[in-house]
Amino acid sequence: MNIQQTKSIIEINRVSKFFGDKTALDAVSLNVKKGEFVTILGPSGCGKTTLLRLIAGFQTATEGVIKIAGKEITQTPPHKRPVNTVFQKYALFPHLNVYDNIAFGLKLRKTPKLIIDKKVKAALKMVGMTDYDYRDVDSLSGGQQQRVAIARAIVNEPEVLLLDEPLAALDLKMRKDMQMELKQMHKTLGITFVYVTHDQEEALTLSDTIVVMSEGKIQQIGTPTDIYNEPINAFVADFIGESNILNGLMIHDKLVCFCGVEFECVDEGFGENAPVDIVIRPEDLYIFPVSDKAQIKGIVQSSVFKGVHYEMTVLCNGHEFLVQDYHHFDVGAEVGLIVKPFDIHIMKKERTCNTFEGKWVDDTHVEFLGCTFQCLPMAVSPAAGSPVKVEVDFGKVTLQDNEEDGMLTGEVKFILYKGDHYHLTIFSDWDEDVFVDTNDVWDDGDRVGITIPPDAIRIVMN
């Protein structure tokens, strides 16, 4: 990497964006190097498009500072920023032909006609549309319209090109083709690309650096290889590609237990007998006819041919494993599985139980999550009104279909399958997350009632 590329062209320092009482971005910090292809990746509503619009100037940050090329532009209007944006819906002018669409920005700047002509022809050549100068944009295919939109953006020679899910409207084959063309354009132009998408495969294909976002926060920044092979938490592991994510126990350095079996691993520094999360990619599990060399044995539950490999679900000791392999095994077949130590990725658990700030009410009641809950009496009760910490195990929270049956209500916003149960994140109406382990199947966005029985509540004195 040359010296120029090591400089940060974009500096985002603790930027937040609020829409009323909703937090779209929460103290986000990010540096983008000059000439880099950075992809901001995450599910719908995670804040990725809001972040792009703040860089573009279409929205203004509530808090924090944004700099481009060392100059603060937090409050600078869009037309005065050294960036151009390519939108998902192209935003071409239907009354202008291809040439005039591309030349539009140059004409606004009163650029001489000869220079406009030279630059437009160069941009058309760059996107492979040399002979389309005077075509009506409505006569073009989706892929061709996208090329025109990109040409219109690069003709102004911006320091940064922002791309907001630009391939989302294209069919699969055209999207794959345009991915390769975008990658080549980036290499040829040498300018900084900041690309927004929810498509994990697209991010892994295009990027130098991936920024994974969730709920207005950056979860992890890294190369595609780092993000895939070394996810920092369960959200990243689940969101990037397919994963087997399981509860485990780190017995000691380089030895972990999950599914009732001990496995050698390469991880250290987690302590002894420490609860951890285990991540194993489906392609890293070796499957074969059952034999004594198997680390763990199971029964094939399903098998689907995916064109290059078979995708199989194998039930082992009550846990389901997703396996991808070139060899086919029939449903019902007994098989053995092996995973190598360096293919077991271990992550520190973000939490081991629900923890809430509460207030002691009386001998058998405590207040938290905006409600008063009945609890078991303590040997020594604190004074009424005393602040306390409340702990509730994930598996002790009960969810109901009918919201009215719950002590409080909430919405399912994240579902993580952990081999033998689902780990849910419920956004309660008290604006706090409640985490639930359950065998019941729920959908993202489901409204639920939440009940916490008295014997599930543990009081910890502050």
Protein Blocks (a to p, Z undefined) as FASTA:
>chain_A
ZZklmpcfbdcehiacdehjacfbghiacdddehiacdddddehilmmmmmmmmnopacc
fbdcddeehiacklgcfklpccdcddfklopafkbcfklmmmmmmmmnopafklmmmmmm
mmmmmnopaklmmacfklpcfklmmmmmmmmmmmnopabdcdehkllmpcfklmmmmmmm
mmmmmmmnopacddddfbfklmmmmpmbdcddeehiafbgcdfklmmmmcfbfklmmmno
cadddddddfbghiaceehiacddfbehkbghiacdddddfklpccddddfklmbdcddf
bdcdehjaccddddeehiacddddfbdcdehiacdddddfklpccdddfbfbdcdddddf
blmbcceehiacdddddfbdcdehiacdddddfklpccdfblmlpmbdcddfbdcdehja
ccdddddfkopacddddfbdcdehiacdddddfklpccddZZ
